[in-house]
Amino acid sequence: MPTLKHPVTFARRGGGALILLETETAYYDQALKAAVSVERGELLLDPSFGTEDPTFARGEPVGLRATVAAYWPEISIRSVDVGEPNNSGTTNMKIDYEVG
């Protein structure tokens, strides 16, 4: 199902909002970003959506896998690598996944 690109972006010509399609990698990248950036219970309309912040949950990201399986069953997460915080306070995270 087409979805709005976030942050919401408008085309220079015509002013229409840009959308992502399920045939694009960006669609699934955006879905995974939503799954890791929303804490479980944060969305009032669907409190079961979301996951514990993976930068604080060391080990297997069970919550992330459960959220992805429930909302995007076509995504199979191969691995999640959460690095250590660097000097600027940011942490790199890599999610290796496939769609099938």
C-alpha positions, 0 to 999 in steps of 0.5 A: 500500500503506498504511504507518505514519505517521512518527513513529508516532502512535496514535489517541486512541480505540482506540489504533491506529497511524495509517496513510497511504494512497496516495490521500493527499498525506501518503503521498507527502510522507512517502516523499520525506522518507524519500528525502532523510533516509536516506543511500545505504548507511545501510540494511543491508537495502537499501543502494541506498536513499537519496540524498546529503544535498541540502543539500550537493549543489548542482545537479540532485538526480540521486540523489534522482531515481534513488531516487524513480524506483526506489521510487515510480515514480508520483512525478515530481519537477518541481523541487527548491529548496535554499536557503542556510543561515539564521542558525539553521543550518537550510536550507529545501528545497522539492520540487515533485512530481506523482503520476500 
